[in-house]
Amino acid sequence: MFQPLHCGLYFTPEHIQQARDQRESEPFRAAWSVLHQRRQVDLLALAQWQGLLYRFEDDAEAGARAVRILQQDDLMPSDPLNPIELVASALVQAQCFEMVRDHQTFADSGEWMQRFYGIVQELNHISDDWLYTERVWLNALNLAAGIVLEDEPLFTQAVDLFRDIIRHDVHPEGYIRKAAQGHKHESLMRMLRAAQGLILTAEMATHAGEDLWAFNERRVSALTPMPYLLYYYYYPEKWRWDGEVEGDAVPEEGDSHIDIQAAQILYKRHAGMWEMAQRQSWSKDRQMLLDEIRPVYDLWGGGLVTLTHGTPEQKRRRFGLF
């Protein structure tokens, strides 16, 4: 049942309470430290940061700062390198708005929502020739817009498209063939981004009343690409999809042009999905990655995601890791 919470798009009051209750335990202690020490320069990142301070610390002044940024500044990139930057920027704005929409200084939130709706309409209008990954993220934005605007038909349309992607595009082994198609030597980035778009969509929808984490067909869900992609964090030289993607055959493991340092930088840039996936379904292998990269900050993927979605160390003890 469609029921937007209007808390933080990706998190709920329960997430906030867990972070507070676990303030002195890892990984939350490190995340709290980052929240209080980090200084943002980019306006969009600053709005997100102030929104997190408002929600997690009840910092009304931080909330007011976030509101002022959303009200007065054009946060869309003026010269994006690719369409996904436009979509991601709009999606982060939606998250920021959801975090502060109840702030007492946001008297003209209706005006903001009208402007946001115009951005979403324009992006949908110009998306016909976009690559597959960009359309996956556009669907995530459409779902977010359904939540922000309380537009149930828009939300439902995005939910239906998500299900179609799971049914038809995600292979049971975890790869997303359509995401591999495009410029050479960028397929790993595209597949990572496609997987993250699905994770973000599932997380948002679940908090708005439609549990897309539970959606499963052909033994495939939003989590299916995660083990597949995790392997290539450690072995990027074996990446299969660096060349032309033709027909239905799966390329052989081969000589990828991606070195391990470049691959790990790429993974860390989109690290939020690993925290969200881990909270949803705990994995020892995923935990090894998170131990290496925490605390996770991912502007496009939810912000300070270790704070919002971290898994307590007690869970690790239950799985016999200590």
N, C-alpha and C positions, 0 to 999 in steps of 0.2 A: 504494500500500500504506500503510495507516494506521500511522504511526510517529512519535509525538510526540517532539519534541526536548527539551522542558522547559527551554528557555533563556530566552525572553522573550516568547513568544506571537507577536510580530510580527517578531522578528529572530533571527538565528542567530550562532554563533561567528564566521562569516565577516563578518557585519556589524560585529561588535565589532572584529575585527582590522583591517578597513578603516578604521574611525574612529581606531584607534590609529596605523596606518601613515600616515594623512593628517592627523595632529594639527596640523601646522604649515601646512597648506594649507586654503584656503577650499573649501567652506563650513564645513569641520569645525573650523577654528580658532575661528570665532565661536561655534559650538555648544559646544565645550569650555569656552569662557569663560563662557557662560550656565550650563552645568552647575555650575560651581564658584562662581558669584557669586549665583545666584538663591536666594531664600529663600521657601519655601512656608509658607503659614499653614493652608490647608485640609488636613485630615488625609488625605483620599484623595490629593490632589496630593502631599503630603509622602511618603506611602508609595511612590508611583510614582517620585518623585525619588530617594529613598533606594535604591530598587531599581535605578535606572539607575546610581547611583554604585557600587553593589555589583557590577553586571555589567561596567561599562565601566572602572572603576578598581580592581576587586578590593578594594573598601573593605568589610571585614568588619563594622566598626562601623555603617556605613550599612545594611548588610544586616540586622543585628540590630535596628536601629531600625524598619526596614520590617516585620520579623517581629512586633515588639511591637505595632505599630499594627494589623496584620491580626488578631492574636490577641485583643486587648483591646477594640477599639472597634467600634461599630456604624457602618459607613461608608455605609449606605444613607441617602438623603435622607429626612428625617422628614416633609417637606411639599413634595413635588415639584410643579412647575407642570404637568408632563405626564408620561405614562408613559415617554417616551424617556429622561428623567433617571434613572428607576429602572434601566432596561436598561443605559444607559451606565455608571452607577455600578457595577453588577455586573460589567460587562465590564472596567472599569479594575481592579477587584479581582482578576479572573482574571489580568490581565496582571501585576499586582504579585506575586501568588502564584507565577506561573511564573518570575519573575525571582529569587525568593528561596526556592523550595521546597527547594533543596538546601543551604540555610544550616544550619550545625551547630546553631543554636539552635531550629530549627523541628522540635522533637521531636514535637509533637502536630499535625502537618499533616493527619492523618486527621480530626481533629475539625473543623479549618477546612473541609476538603473536604465534610464532611457538612453543615455549616452553609451552605456555598455551594450545594450541591445543593438544599437546601430553598428558598433564594432563587430559584433557577432554576425549580424546580417551581411555586412560587407565582406567578411572573411569567407562566409559560405558562398557568396556571389562570385568571388574570384578564384575558387578552389578547383575548378574543373580540370586543369592540367597539372595539379599537384601530384607529387609522388605518394605512394601508398602510406608511408609512415606519417606524412603530413596530414593525410586524411584521417588516420587513426587518432592523431592528436586533436584534429578538428572535431571529431566525434566526442572526445573527452570534453572539449570546450562547450559543445552543444549541450551535453549532459549537465555541466556546471551551470550554464545559462538557464537551463530548466529549473535548477535548484534556486539560483539567485532570484530569478524572476517569478518563481512559483508557477511555471508554465508546464503543466503536466504532460500535454501532448509532445512538447519538445523533449522533455525528459524521457518519455516512453519511446520516442523514435530513436533516441541515442541508445537506450537499453536494448532495443531490438537489433540495432546495427552491431552492437557489442556481441550479442549472442550469435549473429551471423558470422562475425569474424572468428569466434571460437569454433563454430561448427565447420567452417569451410577453409580457413586460412592458417590456423595454427596446427602444425603437424604433431601427431602424438609423440614424436621424438623431441619436439620442442622448437624446431626452427620455423620461421615464418617466411616462406619462399618469396612472397610478394614484396616483403620489406627488403629483400636482397637485391631486387632489381633497381638499377640506376647507375650512377657513375661508379666506375671501378675504384677499388681501394677505400670505399666509404660504406661498404655493406655492413660491417660490424657496427658502426655507429647507427645506421638506419635500423638494424634489427634490435639493438639495445633500446633505441628510442621507441620503436613500435611496442616492445614488451613493456616499457615504462608507461606508455599511453594506456595500455590495457590495465595495468596495476592501478593507476590513478583513477581510471573509470570505475573499476570494481570497488575501490575504497569509497569514492564519493557516493556511488549509487547505494551501497550498503547502508551508509549513514542517512540516506534519504528514503529508506524503506524498501529498497529492492536489492536483495542479497546476491549480488553478482559474483561474489567470491564462491558461492555454493553452486553456481551454474557450471555444469559439467556434461559434455557430450563426447563420445568416442574416447573416453578417459582423458579428455582435454579440458583444461580450465585456464584461467588467467595465470595460474602458477606454473603451467607446463613449460613455458620457455626458460624458467629460471635455472634449473640444473644444467640445461644445454648451454646457456650463455655463461654460467659460472665456470665451466670447464675452460673456456677460452680466455678467462682472466689470467689463468696460469699458463696456458699454452696457445697464445695468439698466433704463433707461427703455423699452427695446424688449421687455422680458420679455413673453412671449405669454400666460402662464397666470394672470394676476392676477384674472380673472373666473370665472364659472361654467364648469366643464368638462363638456360634454355631448356625447354621441354620439362619433363617430370623427374628426370634423373637427379639424384643427389650427388653433387661434386665430391670427388675424393679429397681426403685430407692432403694438403699440399703446402707449397712454399708461399705462405702469405707474406705480404710486404709490411705487415704490422709487427713492430718490435714490442717486446714486453713492456717497456717503459711507457710507450705511447698508448698501448692498450689499457694499462692500469690507470693512467691519467683519465682516459675516456670513461672507464667504469666509475671512477670516483666522482666524475662530473655528473653522473646520473645515478648517484648512490642511494637516493631516497627510496627507490623501489625495493632495495634489498632489506631495508628496515621494515617497510610495510609488509613485504612478503613474509619476513621472519615472524612478525607479530601474528600473522594469520596462520602460519604453518611452520613450526619450528624445525630447523634443519641444522645438523652438526656441520655440514660442509659450508652452508651459508654463514654460520656463526664464525667460522675461521676467517672468512672475508671481512665480516663486520668487526671482529677484534682488531683487524689490521687498519681499518679506515675510520673507525669511530673517533670522535662524535661526528655524525654525518650531517653536513649542511648541503642542501641541494635547492637552489633558488626555484628552478622549474618544478621540482618534485616534492614540494611541500614545505621547504624551508629547513628548519633545524629538526630533522626527522627523528634523530635519536631522542630528543626531548619528547616529541609527540607520540612516537611509536616504538620506543625502545623496549626490549624484553628484559625483565629483571634477571639478575644472576641466579636467583633461586631456581628458575626454570632450568638452567644449565645443570645445576646439581641434581635435579630430578632425572636428568638424562645421563647421569654418571660421568660427567666430565671432570669432576674434582674428587 
